């Protein structure tokens, strides 16, 4: 269980930050107000900073999204926008999509991954010893890399699941497209109250105001998480039951595509 647990809590003290031009380019693509996050904040500090921004956003009218800016993120955004006729057309389409097929997307992805067969070794037993995270993790397997910077976007939307219309990430290897992420997050927000809170080129983290507490519900949720991002099990918790233990009573949902 050390794979996921080790992600939460280290200090962030890189020797340098990403190129300011890259930070500005990503912020410009998002097209909204933003601010840099103190690079010396640890995981607890970043999480508290986000919670304050969340409270402010509800009062003023924006959704806060933490973004780990890197050259890889800018490259992904540029490729996606080029493939979809540019920012204006792509964002316009995503902002008008109903995004009502999130549950079906998860069902299809699960069937594709498992071949439609139940594997007892994949599911395993519920892990009663897991320690659910209570802070956001940083990108990758450890502390933030030297070419990354953390910023907070103030997205002008009342629907957090539309975050991917402002930064269309994904669509590489097994990572879902921005449209698929949006649909799945809409489904999870309507069912669990979860919403996008932090992303990088390869990581997405959701905040859940009221976490799941029942074992049966956590197992069903862990199965959906596996369908959305099988790497968190295949390269992390090893079984869906272990993942369910981490999700129980946790305000943070973590996904990483390798």
Buried (B, 14 or more C-beta within 10 A) or exposed (E): BEBBBEBBBBEBEBEEBBBEEBBEBBBEBBBBEBEBBEBEBBBEBBBEBBBEBBEEBEEEEBBBBBBBBBEBBBEBBEEBBEEBEEBEEBBEEBEEBEBEBBBEBBEEBBEEBBEEEEEEEBBBEBBEEBBBBBBBBBBBEEBBBEBBBBBBBBBBBEBBBBBBBBBBBBBBEBBBBBBBBBBBBBBBBEEBEBBBBBBBBBBBBBBBEEBBEEBEBBBBBBBBBBBBBBBBBBBBBBBBBBBBBBBBBBBBBBBBBB
